[in-house]
Amino acid sequence: MSDESAPPPEPPPARRRIPWGRIVVSIVVLGAAAAIAIGLANREAPVAVAPLTPPADRSAAPDITLPVLQAAQGIGPEGSRLALDELRGRVVVVNFWAWWCAPCREEVPVLQRASDEYEPEEVLFLGINSEDVEAEARRFLRDYPFSYPSVRDSGPGTARAFEIYGYPSTLVIDPEGRVAVSYSGAVEDPRQLTEPIDRLLAEG
């Protein structure tokens, strides 16, 4: 005999509806936020650029004459001699390097990118291989190639004339043959060179 006083069975609990609309909106919002964050992270960070020495205070670059180690961009042939005074009338970026210098290897692509910004008739990049063994210097040029010319001084005389006491070092020389900017150590960003070069070119 059934117990008519027993309560009726409880209905199964209602299934919760998944708020797909909210989930999709949240994913879109998070994706947009991530894209903005990545864009901000990839934005070029400011670069510390050495100020130009005022024209009246610039010292004349030494009038050096050295044999060409790598001919390029109208400088050469190899073994011929190049005088720095021959380059008057354009901006010249002089980079001192040696095969045994690890930072010299690291900065080659940076210097190359900066060099690629200009025509050599307007701005010439010039490497100076200093205090080095010629065979090793040539191996360096094969292993870490760059498209601009380089000259060679087997001893420290040229570096000392420029008051360079460490490698790498880079100088920016104005069209009048005066040192406008000097960097000691590796150039880490092309803008360290292109920004002062552009200001020199704007001087007229």
PyMOL commands that set and color helices and strands:
alter all, ss='L'
color gray80, all
select helices_A, chain A and resi 20-42+55-57+84-87+102-115+134-143+157-161+191-203
alter helices_A, ss='H'
color red, helices_A
select strands_A, chain A and resi 65-70+81-83+91-97+123-130+150-153+169-173+179-184
alter strands_A, ss='S'
color yellow, strands_A
deselect
rebuild
show_as cartoon
